[in-house]
Amino acid sequence: MKVLNFFLLSLLPLLALSHHGDAGRFNDDINDLHGTVVALQLTNPHSVVLINVMSEEGSLQTWQVVLEAPQRLARDFGWGRDTLLPGTDVIVTGRQNKSEAHKLISQKNQES
C-alpha cells in the first residue's frame, strides 16, 4: 500500500503541469466576443464569466469565458463579486475551445 501511495504522490507534479498546459485544447486564433454578462462565478481553480452573445444567424448563445483564479483576479486586478454585474456589455479577447463550441479562454492582447 505504501508503494501505491508513493506512486500516486509522485504523479501530483505531473498532474499539476498537465492541468495548466493547453495540450492543444484551444485554437491558436485570437478572437473578440461582444456580449452581455449573465454571471460572474469566482470559483477555483478558474473563475468563469457567462456571457450572452448574438450569433451571426441571430440566435442568442451563452458562452463560458475562463479566467484566472479569484485570488489572482482580486490581487492583480482588484476584482470582486461586483466587478461584472449581469447586464454589463463586454468585449472578451481569447481563444476558443476546440471541443466545446461556446467556451473561450481569456487571453491578453500581445502586440508585436
C-alpha positions, 0 to 999 in steps of 0.5 A: 500500500505504501508503494501505491501511495508513493506512486500516486504522490509522485504523479501530483507534479505531473498532474499539476503541469498537465492541468495548466498546459493547453495540450492543444485544447484551444485554437491558436486564433485570437478572437473578440466576443461582444456580449452581455454578462449573465454571471460572474462565478469566482470559483477555483481553480478558474473563475468563469464569466457567462456571457450572452452573445448574438450569433451571426444567424441571430440566435442568442448563445451563452458562452463560458469565458475562463479566467484566472483564479479569484485570488489572482483576479482580486490581487492583480486586478482588484476584482470582486463579486461586483466587478461584472454585474449581469447586464454589463456589455463586454468585449472578451479577447481569447481563444476558443475551445476546440471541443466545446463550441461556446467556451473561450479562454481569456487571453491578453492582447500581445502586440508585436 
